[in-house]
Amino acid sequence: MPCTSRSPSPMFSPLTISVLLLACSLASAEVIETVRCDTTVGPFIAEVHPSWSPNGAKRFLDLVKDGFYDNSPLFRVIPGFLVQFGISLNSTANQKWKDNIADDPHPFNVDMKKGIMAFAGYGKDSRNTQVDMKKGIMAFAGYGKDSRNTQVWVGYAGCTGLGQSPWETPFAEVVHGYENTETFYSGYGGAVDQGCLKMEGQEYVKDNFPYLSMIHQCYLTENRKQTAVDEVTQGEI
């Protein structure tokens, strides 16, 4: 008897396929946390994007949750370039977070505009990027491969040259209060000795740099959202 050709039975029902598609959609989404930093000249608010820099975003959020940035100086303020912070006046806190984190790959679709945050670094294995580093970018500071630690900068207008090193991947964007970051006291420029600041803390600031702007507190707000990684947009705070 000849075989009768039949259409194969579907492996999944339409409902099952819909559930699978939803699961895939959620897997490609990221949770964007919002961090507010209150300073002596007013607050600024940043959205932290793990998809831009997974290691950097996690380290920053862990530091914020631990209160590391609370009561810390904005010790390097260079108009037209950047403001840098991330040395605690508490030597115990600096020791606790002394271990560095690994570099992240550079993002390809991040517009490096005002408010972006990234870690800083210090030198080896430089990597070019097509991302335009404009004012407001946030990243970690560093000095070479896998050198990111606790120090963070916010880029000002004219911050050309930033973003060329592998440790300078942005992890956040200042979405509100950027204008306050441009009013931090800049009279000392980059004169603060970071080693002395770590060792002597408050006394070093009081005796040598009494006019430094300060961060009172950085903390997570309740404004968190989930968004598709390839559709990251600025939200309302």
Contacts in CASP RR format, 6 or more apart in sequence:
PFRMAT RR
TARGET T0000
AUTHOR 0000-0000-0000
METHOD contacts of the structure
MODEL  1
MPCTSRSPSPMFSPLTISVLLLACSLASAEVIETVRCDTTVGPFIAEVHP
SWSPNGAKRFLDLVKDGFYDNSPLFRVIPGFLVQFGISLNSTANQKWKDN
IADDPHPFNVDMKKGIMAFAGYGKDSRNTQVDMKKGIMAFAGYGKDSRNT
QVWVGYAGCTGLGQSPWETPFAEVVHGYENTETFYSGYGGAVDQGCLKME
GQEYVKDNFPYLSMIHQCYLTENRKQTAVDEVTQGEI
12 20 0 8 1.000
25 228 0 8 1.000
26 226 0 8 1.000
28 228 0 8 1.000
28 229 0 8 1.000
28 230 0 8 1.000
29 226 0 8 1.000
29 227 0 8 1.000
29 228 0 8 1.000
29 229 0 8 1.000
30 49 0 8 1.000
30 50 0 8 1.000
30 51 0 8 1.000
30 226 0 8 1.000
30 227 0 8 1.000
30 229 0 8 1.000
30 232 0 8 1.000
31 50 0 8 1.000
31 224 0 8 1.000
31 225 0 8 1.000
31 226 0 8 1.000
32 47 0 8 1.000
32 48 0 8 1.000
32 49 0 8 1.000
32 50 0 8 1.000
32 224 0 8 1.000
32 225 0 8 1.000
32 226 0 8 1.000
32 227 0 8 1.000
32 232 0 8 1.000
33 47 0 8 1.000
33 48 0 8 1.000
33 61 0 8 1.000
33 220 0 8 1.000
33 224 0 8 1.000
34 45 0 8 1.000
34 46 0 8 1.000
34 47 0 8 1.000
34 48 0 8 1.000
34 220 0 8 1.000
34 221 0 8 1.000
34 223 0 8 1.000
34 224 0 8 1.000
34 237 0 8 1.000
35 45 0 8 1.000
35 46 0 8 1.000
35 48 0 8 1.000
35 60 0 8 1.000
35 61 0 8 1.000
35 64 0 8 1.000
35 172 0 8 1.000
35 218 0 8 1.000
35 219 0 8 1.000
35 220 0 8 1.000
35 221 0 8 1.000
36 43 0 8 1.000
36 44 0 8 1.000
36 45 0 8 1.000
36 218 0 8 1.000
36 219 0 8 1.000
36 221 0 8 1.000
37 43 0 8 1.000
37 44 0 8 1.000
37 45 0 8 1.000
37 46 0 8 1.000
37 69 0 8 1.000
37 215 0 8 1.000
37 217 0 8 1.000
37 218 0 8 1.000
38 215 0 8 1.000
38 216 0 8 1.000
38 217 0 8 1.000
38 218 0 8 1.000
39 74 0 8 1.000
39 180 0 8 1.000
39 184 0 8 1.000
39 213 0 8 1.000
39 214 0 8 1.000
39 215 0 8 1.000
39 216 0 8 1.000
40 213 0 8 1.000
40 214 0 8 1.000
40 216 0 8 1.000
41 180 0 8 1.000
41 183 0 8 1.000
41 184 0 8 1.000
41 213 0 8 1.000
42 177 0 8 1.000
42 180 0 8 1.000
43 176 0 8 1.000
43 177 0 8 1.000
43 180 0 8 1.000
44 154 0 8 1.000
44 174 0 8 1.000
44 176 0 8 1.000
44 177 0 8 1.000
44 178 0 8 1.000
44 180 0 8 1.000
44 181 0 8 1.000
45 174 0 8 1.000
45 175 0 8 1.000
45 176 0 8 1.000
45 177 0 8 1.000
45 221 0 8 1.000
45 237 0 8 1.000
46 115 0 8 1.000
46 117 0 8 1.000
46 138 0 8 1.000
46 172 0 8 1.000
46 173 0 8 1.000
46 174 0 8 1.000
46 175 0 8 1.000
47 172 0 8 1.000
47 173 0 8 1.000
47 175 0 8 1.000
47 234 0 8 1.000
47 235 0 8 1.000
48 57 0 8 1.000
48 60 0 8 1.000
48 61 0 8 1.000
48 117 0 8 1.000
48 171 0 8 1.000
48 172 0 8 1.000
49 57 0 8 1.000
49 110 0 8 1.000
49 170 0 8 1.000
49 171 0 8 1.000
49 172 0 8 1.000
49 173 0 8 1.000
49 232 0 8 1.000
50 57 0 8 1.000
50 58 0 8 1.000
50 171 0 8 1.000
51 107 0 8 1.000
51 229 0 8 1.000
51 232 0 8 1.000
52 104 0 8 1.000
52 107 0 8 1.000
52 110 0 8 1.000
52 169 0 8 1.000
52 170 0 8 1.000
52 171 0 8 1.000
52 172 0 8 1.000
53 104 0 8 1.000
53 107 0 8 1.000
53 118 0 8 1.000
53 119 0 8 1.000
53 139 0 8 1.000
53 169 0 8 1.000
53 170 0 8 1.000
53 171 0 8 1.000
54 104 0 8 1.000
55 101 0 8 1.000
55 102 0 8 1.000
55 103 0 8 1.000
55 104 0 8 1.000
55 148 0 8 1.000
56 101 0 8 1.000
56 104 0 8 1.000
56 119 0 8 1.000
56 140 0 8 1.000
56 148 0 8 1.000
56 169 0 8 1.000
56 171 0 8 1.000
57 171 0 8 1.000
57 172 0 8 1.000
59 101 0 8 1.000
59 119 0 8 1.000
59 140 0 8 1.000
59 148 0 8 1.000
59 150 0 8 1.000
60 117 0 8 1.000
60 119 0 8 1.000
60 140 0 8 1.000
60 152 0 8 1.000
60 171 0 8 1.000
60 172 0 8 1.000
61 220 0 8 1.000
63 69 0 8 1.000
63 97 0 8 1.000
63 150 0 8 1.000
64 218 0 8 1.000
64 219 0 8 1.000
64 220 0 8 1.000
65 220 0 8 1.000
66 93 0 8 1.000
66 96 0 8 1.000
66 97 0 8 1.000
67 93 0 8 1.000
67 217 0 8 1.000
67 218 0 8 1.000
67 219 0 8 1.000
68 86 0 8 1.000
68 88 0 8 1.000
68 93 0 8 1.000
68 97 0 8 1.000
68 150 0 8 1.000
69 85 0 8 1.000
69 86 0 8 1.000
69 88 0 8 1.000
69 215 0 8 1.000
69 217 0 8 1.000
69 218 0 8 1.000
70 215 0 8 1.000
70 216 0 8 1.000
70 217 0 8 1.000
70 218 0 8 1.000
71 89 0 8 1.000
71 214 0 8 1.000
71 215 0 8 1.000
71 216 0 8 1.000
71 217 0 8 1.000
72 85 0 8 1.000
72 86 0 8 1.000
72 87 0 8 1.000
72 88 0 8 1.000
72 89 0 8 1.000
72 214 0 8 1.000
72 215 0 8 1.000
73 85 0 8 1.000
73 87 0 8 1.000
73 89 0 8 1.000
73 192 0 8 1.000
73 197 0 8 1.000
73 205 0 8 1.000
73 209 0 8 1.000
73 212 0 8 1.000
73 213 0 8 1.000
73 214 0 8 1.000
73 215 0 8 1.000
74 83 0 8 1.000
74 84 0 8 1.000
74 85 0 8 1.000
74 184 0 8 1.000
74 185 0 8 1.000
74 212 0 8 1.000
74 213 0 8 1.000
74 214 0 8 1.000
74 215 0 8 1.000
75 84 0 8 1.000
75 85 0 8 1.000
75 86 0 8 1.000
75 87 0 8 1.000
75 188 0 8 1.000
75 190 0 8 1.000
75 192 0 8 1.000
75 194 0 8 1.000
75 197 0 8 1.000
75 209 0 8 1.000
75 212 0 8 1.000
76 82 0 8 1.000
76 83 0 8 1.000
76 84 0 8 1.000
76 85 0 8 1.000
76 153 0 8 1.000
76 189 0 8 1.000
76 190 0 8 1.000
76 192 0 8 1.000
77 83 0 8 1.000
77 84 0 8 1.000
77 184 0 8 1.000
77 185 0 8 1.000
77 186 0 8 1.000
77 187 0 8 1.000
77 188 0 8 1.000
77 189 0 8 1.000
77 190 0 8 1.000
77 213 0 8 1.000
78 156 0 8 1.000
78 186 0 8 1.000
78 189 0 8 1.000
78 190 0 8 1.000
79 156 0 8 1.000
79 182 0 8 1.000
79 186 0 8 1.000
80 135 0 8 1.000
80 156 0 8 1.000
80 157 0 8 1.000
80 158 0 8 1.000
80 159 0 8 1.000
81 155 0 8 1.000
81 156 0 8 1.000
81 158 0 8 1.000
81 159 0 8 1.000
82 153 0 8 1.000
82 154 0 8 1.000
82 155 0 8 1.000
82 156 0 8 1.000
82 159 0 8 1.000
82 162 0 8 1.000
83 153 0 8 1.000
83 154 0 8 1.000
83 155 0 8 1.000
83 156 0 8 1.000
83 181 0 8 1.000
83 184 0 8 1.000
84 120 0 8 1.000
84 141 0 8 1.000
84 151 0 8 1.000
84 152 0 8 1.000
84 153 0 8 1.000
85 151 0 8 1.000
85 152 0 8 1.000
85 153 0 8 1.000
85 215 0 8 1.000
86 150 0 8 1.000
86 151 0 8 1.000
86 152 0 8 1.000
87 94 0 8 1.000
87 150 0 8 1.000
87 151 0 8 1.000
87 194 0 8 1.000
87 197 0 8 1.000
87 198 0 8 1.000
88 94 0 8 1.000
88 150 0 8 1.000
89 197 0 8 1.000
89 201 0 8 1.000
89 202 0 8 1.000
89 205 0 8 1.000
90 201 0 8 1.000
91 198 0 8 1.000
91 199 0 8 1.000
91 201 0 8 1.000
94 150 0 8 1.000
94 198 0 8 1.000
97 149 0 8 1.000
97 150 0 8 1.000
98 149 0 8 1.000
99 149 0 8 1.000
100 146 0 8 1.000
100 147 0 8 1.000
100 148 0 8 1.000
100 149 0 8 1.000
101 119 0 8 1.000
101 146 0 8 1.000
101 148 0 8 1.000
101 149 0 8 1.000
102 146 0 8 1.000
103 145 0 8 1.000
103 146 0 8 1.000
103 148 0 8 1.000
103 166 0 8 1.000
103 167 0 8 1.000
103 169 0 8 1.000
104 169 0 8 1.000
105 169 0 8 1.000
106 127 0 8 1.000
106 129 0 8 1.000
106 131 0 8 1.000
106 163 0 8 1.000
106 166 0 8 1.000
106 169 0 8 1.000
107 131 0 8 1.000
107 169 0 8 1.000
107 170 0 8 1.000
108 130 0 8 1.000
108 131 0 8 1.000
109 230 0 8 1.000
110 116 0 8 1.000
110 131 0 8 1.000
110 170 0 8 1.000
111 131 0 8 1.000
111 132 0 8 1.000
111 134 0 8 1.000
112 131 0 8 1.000
112 132 0 8 1.000
112 133 0 8 1.000
112 134 0 8 1.000
112 137 0 8 1.000
112 163 0 8 1.000
112 170 0 8 1.000
113 132 0 8 1.000
113 134 0 8 1.000
113 135 0 8 1.000
113 136 0 8 1.000
113 137 0 8 1.000
113 173 0 8 1.000
114 134 0 8 1.000
114 135 0 8 1.000
114 136 0 8 1.000
114 137 0 8 1.000
114 155 0 8 1.000
114 157 0 8 1.000
114 174 0 8 1.000
114 178 0 8 1.000
115 135 0 8 1.000
115 136 0 8 1.000
115 137 0 8 1.000
115 138 0 8 1.000
115 154 0 8 1.000
115 155 0 8 1.000
115 172 0 8 1.000
115 173 0 8 1.000
115 174 0 8 1.000
115 175 0 8 1.000
115 178 0 8 1.000
115 181 0 8 1.000
116 133 0 8 1.000
116 134 0 8 1.000
116 136 0 8 1.000
116 137 0 8 1.000
116 138 0 8 1.000
116 139 0 8 1.000
116 155 0 8 1.000
116 170 0 8 1.000
116 172 0 8 1.000
116 173 0 8 1.000
116 174 0 8 1.000
117 136 0 8 1.000
117 137 0 8 1.000
117 138 0 8 1.000
117 139 0 8 1.000
117 152 0 8 1.000
117 153 0 8 1.000
117 154 0 8 1.000
117 170 0 8 1.000
117 171 0 8 1.000
117 172 0 8 1.000
117 173 0 8 1.000
117 174 0 8 1.000
118 137 0 8 1.000
118 138 0 8 1.000
118 139 0 8 1.000
118 140 0 8 1.000
118 152 0 8 1.000
118 153 0 8 1.000
118 162 0 8 1.000
118 163 0 8 1.000
118 168 0 8 1.000
118 169 0 8 1.000
118 170 0 8 1.000
118 171 0 8 1.000
118 172 0 8 1.000
119 139 0 8 1.000
119 140 0 8 1.000
119 141 0 8 1.000
119 142 0 8 1.000
119 148 0 8 1.000
119 149 0 8 1.000
119 151 0 8 1.000
119 152 0 8 1.000
119 167 0 8 1.000
119 168 0 8 1.000
119 169 0 8 1.000
119 171 0 8 1.000
120 139 0 8 1.000
120 140 0 8 1.000
120 141 0 8 1.000
120 142 0 8 1.000
120 143 0 8 1.000
120 148 0 8 1.000
120 151 0 8 1.000
120 152 0 8 1.000
120 153 0 8 1.000
120 167 0 8 1.000
120 168 0 8 1.000
121 140 0 8 1.000
121 141 0 8 1.000
121 142 0 8 1.000
121 143 0 8 1.000
121 144 0 8 1.000
121 147 0 8 1.000
121 148 0 8 1.000
121 165 0 8 1.000
121 167 0 8 1.000
121 168 0 8 1.000
122 142 0 8 1.000
122 143 0 8 1.000
122 144 0 8 1.000
122 147 0 8 1.000
122 167 0 8 1.000
123 142 0 8 1.000
123 143 0 8 1.000
123 144 0 8 1.000
123 145 0 8 1.000
123 147 0 8 1.000
123 165 0 8 1.000
123 167 0 8 1.000
124 144 0 8 1.000
124 145 0 8 1.000
125 144 0 8 1.000
125 145 0 8 1.000
125 166 0 8 1.000
126 164 0 8 1.000
126 165 0 8 1.000
126 166 0 8 1.000
127 164 0 8 1.000
127 165 0 8 1.000
127 166 0 8 1.000
128 164 0 8 1.000
129 163 0 8 1.000
129 164 0 8 1.000
131 163 0 8 1.000
131 170 0 8 1.000
133 155 0 8 1.000
133 159 0 8 1.000
133 160 0 8 1.000
133 161 0 8 1.000
133 162 0 8 1.000
133 163 0 8 1.000
133 168 0 8 1.000
134 155 0 8 1.000
134 157 0 8 1.000
134 158 0 8 1.000
134 159 0 8 1.000
135 155 0 8 1.000
135 156 0 8 1.000
135 157 0 8 1.000
135 158 0 8 1.000
135 159 0 8 1.000
135 178 0 8 1.000
136 154 0 8 1.000
136 155 0 8 1.000
136 156 0 8 1.000
136 173 0 8 1.000
136 174 0 8 1.000
136 178 0 8 1.000
136 181 0 8 1.000
137 154 0 8 1.000
137 155 0 8 1.000
137 159 0 8 1.000
137 162 0 8 1.000
137 170 0 8 1.000
137 173 0 8 1.000
138 152 0 8 1.000
138 153 0 8 1.000
138 154 0 8 1.000
138 155 0 8 1.000
138 170 0 8 1.000
138 171 0 8 1.000
138 172 0 8 1.000
138 173 0 8 1.000
138 174 0 8 1.000
139 152 0 8 1.000
139 153 0 8 1.000
139 162 0 8 1.000
139 163 0 8 1.000
139 167 0 8 1.000
139 168 0 8 1.000
139 169 0 8 1.000
139 170 0 8 1.000
139 171 0 8 1.000
140 148 0 8 1.000
140 149 0 8 1.000
140 151 0 8 1.000
140 152 0 8 1.000
140 153 0 8 1.000
140 167 0 8 1.000
140 168 0 8 1.000
140 171 0 8 1.000
141 148 0 8 1.000
141 151 0 8 1.000
141 152 0 8 1.000
141 153 0 8 1.000
141 167 0 8 1.000
142 148 0 8 1.000
142 149 0 8 1.000
142 151 0 8 1.000
142 167 0 8 1.000
144 165 0 8 1.000
144 166 0 8 1.000
144 167 0 8 1.000
145 166 0 8 1.000
145 167 0 8 1.000
146 167 0 8 1.000
147 167 0 8 1.000
148 167 0 8 1.000
153 162 0 8 1.000
154 174 0 8 1.000
154 181 0 8 1.000
155 162 0 8 1.000
156 181 0 8 1.000
156 182 0 8 1.000
162 168 0 8 1.000
163 169 0 8 1.000
173 234 0 8 1.000
174 181 0 8 1.000
175 234 0 8 1.000
175 235 0 8 1.000
175 237 0 8 1.000
176 237 0 8 1.000
184 213 0 8 1.000
185 211 0 8 1.000
185 212 0 8 1.000
185 213 0 8 1.000
187 211 0 8 1.000
188 209 0 8 1.000
188 211 0 8 1.000
188 212 0 8 1.000
191 209 0 8 1.000
192 208 0 8 1.000
192 209 0 8 1.000
192 212 0 8 1.000
193 204 0 8 1.000
196 204 0 8 1.000
197 204 0 8 1.000
197 205 0 8 1.000
205 212 0 8 1.000
221 237 0 8 1.000
223 237 0 8 1.000
225 235 0 8 1.000
227 233 0 8 1.000
END
